[in-house]
Amino acid sequence: MRIAAIAMARNESDIITESVSEALRWADDFVIYDHGSTDGTGQLAVEAGATVIFGNREPWGEHLRQHTLDLVNELQPDWVWRIDIDEIYHPDPNPRLLFKDAQKDRSFCIRALQAEFWLTLDDVRRGLLLEDETVSVQKRRRWYTIGHRALVAWRWRPDLRYYGLAIQKRKNVPLDSEGKHVAQLGPTFRECLLQKHYNCRSLPQVLRRMQERREDFKTFGKYRYNVIIDEKIGLHYLGPPVLGEEFDFADNHALVYAWYKESLASLNERKGAFKWHNR
């Protein structure tokens, strides 16, 4: 069984090495389209083991993912796995074993559950915003909310491709020639992968992101209102109970996974806490 991961990246040098290394624990190949980085992101990805396609800076769109899919079509893997550069997958459930089970089950798609990590006032009190960015982001960021279920992987087919916005409608997955996305082409596996989303990693990184997205009010507002947030508004903590204890993020994944079993209540809580989510 061969799994090929795909991603796009631009100016993500603070997380790219960790992201690629983590993804290659489960995937056989990681193909990344670097669309105009100026901070060495692409070269760091190559050094970490990814295959990188270097492109010019251009307006972001789902159609850009086609660059990665073109190369994956040459590899002809069993599965294609879309991973965002700021996403890291938990070892429980073991992603590779879950893919294998999905293949035995003759499923066509796989989804992931998301834990979305934030910068919080608790981070400020603990001095975590001052930590060096070479420290694993999984150790630096400890407060999270429930995110969403997303379709992240599908069986490889050479006829699937990403289109422009008029057709694609930002489904994050490729479509067939009739405009059907992969969830319409076969059954989705009953179990989900577990994903940690680190779109807010450090104060400098978030401020850079806000600068880049200042013309896009929807995503700009998302970062603006969540640069530093109060941990008492529905977030959950992943870490030691007492300040000073060692934080073993590898063992704590079970806490997140257990919390997802109460996802309905948590999702309602999240909607109340983050008003921008519904705008």
Secondary structure by P-SEA (a helix, b strand, c coil): cbbbbbbccccccccaaaaaaaaaacccbbbbbbcccccaaaaaaaaaccbbbbbcccccccccaaaaaaaaaaacccbbbbbcccbbbbccccaaaaaaaaaaacccbbbbbbbbbbbcaaaaaacccccccccccccccccccbbbbbbcccccccccccccccccccccccccccccccccccccccbbbbbbbcccccaaaaaaaaaaaccccaaaaaaaaccccccccccccccccccccccccccaaaaaaaaaaaaaaaaaaaaaacccccc
